[in-house]
Amino acid sequence: MRLPDDVLGMLLLVVAGGYAAMALALPGGAPGDYGPEVFPLLISTLTAAASLSLVFRGLRARRAASMPAVREPRNWLQGAAICAAILAVVFVMPILGFALTICPILFLIFCMLGVRIRVAVLISILATFAIQLIFGTYLLVPLPNGPSFLRWMNF
């Protein structure tokens, strides 16, 4: 069963509103400091914006004449590849570490989406470095290190 975009957008808008209400119920931090409600509010705001986009796109699609959708096998393969990438992150990251897992997965996803190889390599490396820096260093999220020769990536 596939929900129309406008119906799905409205449901997601309700979910985003509920998430925002729950985030506002969290205790705030000191004035001027970020409290625990900031990140959930950011997520709910972005979800609300995306759901509004879905609603408008769905309403426009209802107005336009609809043609039967053609499902290409490539779409199924891309979906299966994303699921495989998620499973690889779950099972391989504790063994190889964050950088050796995420960088190749990002590269393969970019190549699958048709990005040129040089650009895919560059973005994969820079994104892995940026994520490691932001989450591992600034936000102090314990990311897996992997083999001993990658201990320097802990900054």
N, C-alpha and C positions, 0 to 999 in steps of 0.2 A: 504494500500500500504506500502510495506516495502522496504526501500532503501538498496542496498548492502553496506557492511561495508566500502569498499574502496570509494564509491561515497559519503557516509555520512562523512567519514573522510576528504575527500577533501573539502567538503562544510564547515565543522567545521574549517578546516585549513584557509580557506578564511575569515571566521568570526573572528577567533583569530587574523589574520593579521590586519583586519580592527579595531578590538578592541585595538590592540597594537598601531596602528597609531593614534587612537583617544586619547589613554592614553599619548602618546608622545607629543600631542598637548597641554596637560594641563600645566599650569605654574608650573615650578619646585620650590622646596623649596630652602632654603639657602644651600650653598655648605656644604656637610657633614650631612645635615638633610634629613629626608625622606619627600618627597613632596607628593602631592595628586596623582601623577602618579604611585607610587610604587605598590599599591595593584592591580590596573587594569593591570599593566604590569605582575605581578605575575599570575593573573588569565589568561591572554592571553597566557603566556608561558606554563602554565599547560594544558590549552585547546589545544594548538598546539602540545604538547607532546602526549596527549591522542589521538588527531586526527591522528597523524602520526602512532601511534600504531594501530588505526583502519584501516588505509590505508594498512599497511603491513599485518595485519591479513586478510583483505579482499582479497588482492592479493594472499596470500597463499591459501585461501579457494577456489579461482577461479581455481588454479592449481590442487588442490586435487579433487578427484571424489566426487561429492556431492550426499548425500543421502537425501530423503525427510525428512523435519523437522517434528518431532512429538511434538505436543503441549500438554503438560500435564496440567490438571486442576489446579495442585498445583502452576504453574507459574502465572496463572490468579489470584489465591487467594493471592499470595504474592504481586502482583501488586496492588490489591484492598486494601490489608492491609497497604501498604505504603501510598496510597492515603488517607485512613482513618486516618493514623498517622499524615499526614500533616494537615488534617482538625481538628484533635484533638488539634494540636499545635496552630492553628489559633484561635479556639473558647474556648479552656480550659485554655490556658496559662494566659490570663488576669485574670481569676478567681483564679486558684490554684497557679500561679506563675511559674517561670522558672524551679526550681528544682523539684517540685512535678509533673510537666508535662513531662519534658524531661527524667528524670531517668526511670520511668516506660515504656515510649515509647521505649527508647533504649533497655531496658531489653526484651520487647516483640519482637522487631525486631531481636535481637540477638538469642532469642529462636526460632523464626520462621526460621532463617537461619541455625539452627542446632548447635549452640554453647552450650556447657555444661552449666548447670544452675549456678554453682558456678562461672565460668568464666564470664558468662553474668552479674551476679550481681556485681561482682568486677569491670568489665569494665564500666558498666552503672554508678556506683557511682563515679568512678574515672574520667570518661569523663565528667559527669555533673559538678563535682567540678572543673575540669580543665577549662571547657568552662566558667563557672561562674567567675572563677578567671581571666582568660585572657580577656574576653569581658567585664565583669562587673567592674573589678578593673583597669586593665591596659589600656584597650581601651576606658573605660568610656561609654560603650553602656548601656543605661538604660534598664535593664532586669526587667520584672515584679517580684515583691517580693512575692506576694501571701499572705497567712494568716499571722497574726501578729507574730506567733511563729517562722516564718522563717526570721524575720528581721535581725538576726545575720548573715545570708548568704550574706549580702551586703558588708561584709569585710570592 
